[in-house]
Amino acid sequence: MQPMVNPRSFTFGLVALAAAFIAWTTPSRAATMVGPKHVYIMYPGLDALWGSYIFVVNNDGTAPEQYSFPVMLPKETLDFQAQDTLSPQELKLGPDGGITVDKSFSPGETLIQISFKLPASQGSSIATFKAPYPFESLGIFVWQDSFSVNAPTGVQIQKGVNLSGRTFDTYSVGAGTAGQTVVYTFDGIAEGRGRLWWVGGVVAAVLILTGLGIAFFTRPKLSLNEEVV
């Protein structure tokens, strides 16, 4: 994965949206830890999906604490970029190819936002989440009628949710355990050059095979006593 060079902006009301839909009711603990609620706001692109991952890190202590932890981005993530309270230097690739945050957190709650990009092929994209820690909810928010979402069994769906002047459909998975995998499939994504290259490649292959077949079956036949020079 490489940091995004010119990422699409996702600035409209994200902090207000997160404050409205993620109630920071993490039980008091004498440690710095990732909050239990995770929100992924998905936006349609061309042969791609763009998203913003929003969650909280809670420091219950009285002094800043350095804290390092893995980030629950989809494993298909192509590009990523730190936003707002997170600097690029604090967002790193882990030894297993995943993404980690290494940051000093002040006492209280810190809202974290990370932009990311998922690939799409022939109008479809997959997001596979593997939880590195237990969670209370994992919610996918998409612009209403922008593309379709195939959610896991048991997901809670809300249609037409108004957030900061935008209408969203939400798909939320309840409590999960560390190591649990959650998979979403997105269809109806706008196609660009990817489909043209795919169709062109198929047509080219057919033409080549057709030409070879014609050349083979129409070649002159040699008599038994003729030799190829």
VMD Tcl script that draws the C-alpha trace (Angstrom):
set ca {
  {0.00 0.00 0.00}
  {1.15 3.52 -0.77}
  {-0.18 6.78 0.71}
  {-2.61 8.55 -1.61}
  {-1.00 11.34 -3.64}
  {-4.11 13.39 -4.43}
  {-6.97 11.86 -2.40}
  {-10.56 12.85 -2.93}
  {-11.77 15.20 -0.21}
  {-14.28 13.86 2.33}
  {-14.57 16.95 4.48}
  {-18.29 17.69 4.47}
  {-19.49 17.37 8.04}
  {-17.51 14.23 8.92}
  {-16.74 15.32 12.46}
  {-20.36 16.33 13.03}
  {-21.50 13.07 11.47}
  {-19.24 11.02 13.71}
  {-20.35 12.93 16.79}
  {-23.98 12.30 15.86}
  {-23.69 8.57 15.18}
  {-20.87 7.38 17.41}
  {-21.83 7.87 21.06}
  {-18.57 7.81 22.98}
  {-19.80 5.73 25.90}
  {-16.69 3.62 26.34}
  {-16.60 2.19 29.88}
  {-13.96 3.76 32.08}
  {-10.65 1.90 31.88}
  {-7.26 2.80 33.29}
  {-5.61 2.52 29.88}
  {-5.41 4.03 26.41}
  {-7.41 1.97 23.94}
  {-9.42 2.05 20.72}
  {-13.11 2.81 21.19}
  {-15.63 0.04 20.46}
  {-17.55 1.74 17.61}
  {-16.27 1.97 14.02}
  {-17.83 3.91 11.13}
  {-16.91 3.64 7.43}
  {-18.41 6.28 5.14}
  {-18.27 5.06 1.51}
  {-18.37 7.26 -1.60}
  {-18.73 6.16 -5.25}
  {-15.81 6.66 -7.61}
  {-14.87 5.57 -11.12}
  {-13.64 1.97 -11.03}
  {-13.11 2.52 -7.30}
  {-14.72 3.21 -3.94}
  {-13.48 5.94 -1.62}
  {-14.05 5.97 2.10}
  {-13.41 7.59 5.44}
  {-12.83 5.44 8.51}
  {-13.82 7.17 11.76}
  {-13.26 5.94 15.30}
  {-12.11 7.14 18.73}
  {-9.07 6.44 20.89}
  {-9.73 6.94 24.60}
  {-7.02 7.84 27.14}
  {-8.43 7.51 30.65}
  {-5.21 8.64 32.28}
  {-4.13 12.11 33.38}
  {-1.09 12.41 31.10}
  {-0.37 11.87 27.39}
  {0.43 8.27 26.49}
  {2.20 6.82 23.46}
  {-0.01 4.14 21.97}
  {0.48 1.87 18.96}
  {-2.25 -0.32 17.49}
  {-3.39 -1.91 14.19}
  {-6.04 -0.15 12.13}
  {-9.17 -1.98 10.95}
  {-9.11 -0.92 7.30}
  {-10.33 -3.35 4.61}
  {-7.58 -5.73 3.52}
  {-8.28 -4.70 -0.11}
  {-7.23 -1.09 0.62}
  {-5.05 0.32 -2.16}
  {-4.30 3.81 -0.85}
  {-4.71 5.55 2.49}
  {-4.09 8.92 4.08}
  {-4.19 10.36 7.59}
  {-6.73 13.12 8.27}
  {-7.20 15.89 10.84}
  {-5.81 14.81 14.25}
  {-3.53 12.18 12.70}
  {-0.29 13.14 10.94}
  {1.18 11.09 8.05}
  {4.15 10.15 10.25}
  {1.81 8.55 12.79}
  {0.22 6.23 10.21}
  {2.54 3.39 9.22}
  {2.68 0.04 7.46}
  {2.97 -2.85 9.90}
  {5.29 -5.85 9.49}
  {2.39 -7.95 8.17}
  {1.48 -5.41 5.50}
  {-1.36 -3.95 7.58}
  {-1.61 -0.37 8.79}
  {-0.81 0.79 12.31}
  {-1.15 4.03 14.24}
  {1.69 5.11 16.54}
  {0.77 8.33 18.31}
  {0.86 10.17 21.61}
  {-2.72 10.57 22.86}
  {-3.73 13.31 25.27}
  {-6.11 12.51 28.14}
  {-9.70 12.13 26.98}
  {-11.07 11.08 23.61}
  {-9.37 11.68 20.26}
  {-11.37 11.37 17.05}
  {-9.38 9.63 14.30}
  {-10.12 9.80 10.56}
  {-8.35 7.87 7.81}
  {-9.21 8.17 4.12}
  {-8.82 5.07 1.95}
  {-9.48 3.70 -1.53}
  {-10.82 0.31 -2.62}
  {-10.45 -1.11 -6.14}
  {-13.50 -2.00 -8.24}
  {-13.70 -4.33 -11.22}
  {-16.65 -4.61 -13.63}
  {-18.77 -2.55 -11.26}
  {-18.06 -4.53 -8.07}
  {-15.84 -4.08 -5.03}
  {-15.19 -6.09 -1.87}
  {-14.30 -4.88 1.62}
  {-12.96 -7.49 4.04}
  {-12.58 -6.40 7.65}
  {-10.65 -8.55 10.14}
  {-11.05 -7.22 13.66}
  {-7.75 -6.93 15.61}
  {-9.74 -6.30 18.79}
  {-13.35 -6.74 20.03}
  {-15.90 -4.16 18.85}
  {-19.46 -3.14 19.69}
  {-20.48 -2.07 16.18}
  {-19.09 -1.80 12.67}
  {-21.18 0.46 10.47}
  {-21.06 1.07 6.71}
  {-22.61 4.38 5.58}
  {-23.29 4.89 1.85}
  {-24.92 7.66 -0.15}
  {-28.49 6.61 -0.81}
  {-29.04 5.10 -4.27}
  {-25.37 5.53 -5.22}
  {-24.59 1.79 -5.36}
  {-25.88 -1.44 -3.82}
  {-24.54 -3.17 -0.72}
  {-24.52 -6.91 -0.08}
  {-24.15 -7.12 3.70}
  {-23.39 -10.04 6.02}
  {-26.21 -12.04 7.58}
  {-27.77 -10.35 10.59}
  {-26.74 -6.81 9.66}
  {-29.03 -3.97 10.78}
  {-30.14 -1.76 7.86}
  {-31.50 1.79 8.04}
  {-32.61 3.62 4.89}
  {-32.78 7.35 4.27}
  {-30.77 8.58 7.26}
  {-30.14 12.34 6.99}
  {-26.65 13.41 8.03}
  {-25.29 16.90 7.49}
  {-27.63 17.49 4.56}
  {-26.85 14.15 2.89}
  {-29.08 11.07 2.83}
  {-27.39 7.79 3.72}
  {-28.26 4.13 4.01}
  {-26.51 2.42 6.92}
  {-25.49 -1.22 7.38}
  {-24.32 -2.09 10.90}
  {-22.88 -5.27 12.36}
  {-23.30 -5.74 16.12}
  {-20.77 -6.88 18.69}
  {-17.82 -8.85 17.35}
  {-14.73 -10.57 18.69}
  {-11.02 -10.19 17.94}
  {-10.13 -12.14 14.81}
  {-13.67 -12.01 13.41}
  {-13.97 -11.35 9.67}
  {-16.76 -9.23 8.20}
  {-17.18 -9.01 4.42}
  {-19.21 -6.50 2.41}
  {-19.70 -6.55 -1.36}
  {-20.58 -3.39 -3.30}
  {-22.19 -3.48 -6.76}
  {-23.29 -0.90 -9.30}
  {-20.06 1.12 -9.15}
  {-19.42 3.38 -12.15}
  {-17.06 1.85 -14.68}
  {-14.36 3.68 -16.58}
  {-11.35 2.59 -18.56}
  {-11.12 -0.71 -16.72}
  {-14.10 -2.14 -18.60}
  {-12.80 -0.74 -21.94}
  {-9.42 -2.41 -21.43}
  {-11.11 -5.67 -20.43}
  {-13.43 -5.68 -23.45}
  {-10.58 -4.64 -25.75}
  {-8.40 -7.46 -24.44}
  {-11.13 -10.05 -25.03}
  {-11.79 -8.79 -28.57}
  {-8.08 -8.78 -29.36}
  {-7.71 -12.35 -28.08}
  {-10.68 -13.51 -30.16}
  {-9.28 -11.87 -33.31}
  {-5.86 -13.44 -32.77}
  {-7.31 -16.91 -32.19}
  {-9.61 -16.52 -35.20}
  {-6.69 -15.48 -37.39}
  {-4.61 -18.44 -36.23}
  {-7.53 -20.81 -36.87}
  {-8.09 -19.49 -40.38}
  {-4.37 -19.70 -41.15}
  {-4.20 -23.29 -39.90}
  {-7.24 -24.61 -41.73}
  {-6.57 -22.80 -45.03}
  {-2.86 -23.60 -45.34}
  {-1.84 -25.49 -48.52}
  {-1.73 -29.24 -48.06}
  {1.41 -31.15 -49.05}
  {1.24 -34.38 -51.01}
  {2.85 -37.45 -49.51}
  {5.97 -37.14 -51.71}
  {6.52 -33.42 -51.12}
  {9.00 -32.09 -48.61}
  {8.90 -28.83 -46.71}
  {11.90 -26.66 -47.61}
}
mol new
graphics top color blue
foreach p $ca { graphics top sphere $p radius 0.5 }
foreach p [lrange $ca 0 end-1] q [lrange $ca 1 end] { graphics top cylinder $p $q radius 0.2 }
display resetview
